[in-house]
Amino acid sequence: MVTLEQPAPAPPLAPRAWLRWDLVDRMVRDLAPGTVLEIGCGQGAFGARLAARAAYTGVEPDDAAYEVARDRIEPLGGQVIHGTDGAVPAGSTFDLVCFFEVLEHLDDDVAALERWVRLARPGGSVLLSVPAFARRFAPMDVQAGHHRRYDPADLRRALLAAGLEDVRVVVYGWPLGYALETVRNRVSRRALAQLERMPSPEEFTAASGRTLQPTRPLLSASIAAATLPFRWLQRLAPTRGTGLVAVARRPA
């Protein structure tokens, strides 16, 4: 009797990540890339899902997050590099370059965009997510190490200035994202008030990929089920919410 090995379940996602993945999943299916690079892959929750579809490479500078991502992604045939985008082998290009919740952590986001666009092959695509609307900058952004949030028009202009075309920016997160941010801001406000010294955005960023990540299977399943109706509901309001997902193409 032959016993078929069951594939490991996909890594758990936090509520906001489930809302984000709803868009990312559909966009990746439309793009159908053969090769994918994810910059700042964190603990590999999205990376494991992408590695099941394409030849995947992730880069992650945080020691602890890198170890988790490697254990999740390498059994699926992908690879994870411990480092920044500078650790990507010279001359490498990919069908799809991704960076989710990364750009807002960088002081010089313009320079990063210019570097990362060149990692997409001519005719390839760039897919990213960032927190939405500058007016919503709040304690949770400070604690996460964000330098900024992005208005849709500003993100579109930045992607065009980096040499991309066919830019599409979608707002996601309505209505659940508002409630999640309200709770997170209250928690962050209390946490920041208790600090003896205010860390720099870079210090906050170092731990951001490991903060509030679900680990228990039962909790993970509950989050997936609870967010399902909101993943459909947000599609009714693609200009309202708390986050942005953008996709664009590098000219051939």
N, C-alpha and C positions, 0 to 999 in steps of 0.2 A: 504494500500500500504506500503510495507516494503522498507525503504531506507537503502541501505548498505553504511556504513561509508568508505570513501576512505582512503587508507593508506597515511600517510604523505610522502611527497617527501624526498628522501635521502638528507642529508645535503650537502651544496656546497663544492666543492673542488677547490683549486688553480691549475693552469696549471701543475706544476710539480707533484702535488699529483694525477692528472688524469693519467699522464704517469706511475706513480708508481702503481696506482690501477689496471691498465691494467694487470700487472703481478700478483699482489697479488690476484686479483679476480680469475684468472685461477688456481693459485696454491691452493687456498682454496677450490675451486670446486673439484680439484683432491683429496685433502686430506679428504674432507667430515667429518670434526670433529663434535663430539657431544657437546663438551665443549671447550670454547675458553677463554684464559686470554690474555688481552692486557696491557702491561706495558707502562705507559706514554701515555695514550690515547688522550691527548690534549683536544680539544673541541668535540671529538667523531665523527668526519666525517667518519673515517673508522669503528669505533666501531658500529655506527648505522647500517652500511651495514652488519657487521659481526653478530650483534645481531639478524638480521632478518633470519639468517641461523642456529644458534646454541645457546646453553645456554652460554651467554656471561658475563664475568666479566672484568671490566676495572679498572685500578688504575691511578690516576692523582694527583700530589702534588700541582699544581698551583690552588689557590682558584677560580679565575675567570673562568679558563678553565674547572675546575671540575663542576661548576654550569651549564655551557652550555652543557657539556657532559651528565650530569645526566638528564637534560630536554630532550635531544635527544634520549637517550638510554633506560631509564627506562620505557617509554610508550611501548617499543617494547619487554619488558619482561627481559631485561638485567639489570645488576647492576653495579654501578660505586662507587668505594671506594676512599675516599679522603685521599691520602697518597702515599707512595712509595711501592715497592714490599714487604717491611717488614710488610705492613698492610694486606697482603693476609692471610686468616686464616691458622694457622699452620696445616700441614699435607695435605693441598689441592694440588691436581695435576690435570692437564688438558690434553685433547687430543692435543691441539695446544696452544703454547705460542708465542705471537707476540710482537714485539717492533719495531716500525717504526720511523726512524729518532731520535733515542734516544741514542744509544750506543756511538756516536761520541761526545755527550755532557758530558760524564763521564771521569774524570781523570783516574780512575782505571777501564777500560773496561774489563780487564781480570777477576777481582773479580766479577763484575756484571754478566758476562756470566756464570761463575761457579754457581752463585746463581740461575739464571733464568733457566738454563738447568734443575735443580732439580725440578722445578715447572711443567715440562712436565712429564706425566706418562711414565713409561717404555714402549717403543714402540711408544710413542707420538712424536710430531714434534715441531720444532722451526722454526719460519718464521720472517724475519727481513729485514729492509732496512737501508742503510747508504749512505752518499755521496761518490762518487767514485774518486779514483786516488789522491794520495798524492800530485802530482805535480800541481793539480788544486786548492790547498788551496789558498784562496784569501780573500779580504775584506768582502765578504758576509759570509764567514765562521766565521770570527772574530765577526761580528755583531750578528750572530746567536748563538754564544757561543760554537762553535765546538772546540774540542781539536785536532782533526785530521780528515783526510779523509782516505779511505781504498783502497788499491790495491786489486784486486780480489784474488790473491794468498795469500796475508796476511790475508784476512778475512777467507779464507778457512782453513788456518793453525790454526787460532784462534778458529774456531768452532770445528775442530778436537781435539785441545788441551783441549777444555772444555768437551770432552767426547762424542761428537756427531759423527754420521756416515752418510753415503749416502749424503754427502754435495753437494749441487748444487748452484752455484753462477752465476747470470745472470746480465749483464750490461744493463741498459735501458737509454732512453733519447735522442737517436740520431734521428734526428738532432736538434729537437726543444730545447732540454735541453741546448745546447750550447748558443743559442740566449737568453734564459731566464737568464742564469748565467751571460752573458755579461751585460745585463741591470741591474740585481741585484747588480753586483759588482760595477757598476758606482754609483748607488744610495747609496750603503753602504760606498763606498770610501768618498763621500761627507759628509755623516752623521757622520762618524768617525772623519773626519777632524774638525768638528764643536764642538766636545766634549771637555769640559774643563778638564775632568778626564776620563781616560780609565777604564770602568767597567771590572770586572773579568768575565771569561767565565761563571761562575755560575750566575752572575747578568744578563748577556745577555740571558742565557738559560731560566731564569724565565719567560721572556716575549715571547720567541721564538714561542711557540705554538699558540699565538694570533696574530702574525705579518703577515700582508698581506693576511689575510683570507677573501675571498669574502663573503658578507652578503646579497647583494641585489639580488632578484630572477632573474631579467633580466640579470644582469652581470653573475650570476652563470650559467644560461642557455647558454649565449653566450660563456663562457669559455668551457663548455661541448661540444658544437658544434664545436668550433674552434680547439679543441685538438683532435677530433675524428680521422681525417686522420693521425695525428702524432702518435696516439696510435697504429695504424696498421703499420705505416711505421717503427717504432722502432723495430718491430719484425724481420725486415730484417737484422738488425745489432746487434745481441745479445752480441757482445764484444766491442761495442762502445757506448759512452754516458757519462752521468754525475752522475749516481747513480747506486747502486747495490741492488738487491734483492736476498736474500739467503734463502734456505730451507734445513733443515737437520733433522735427526731422532735420538731420544734418544734410545740407544740399549735396547732391551727387556730383 
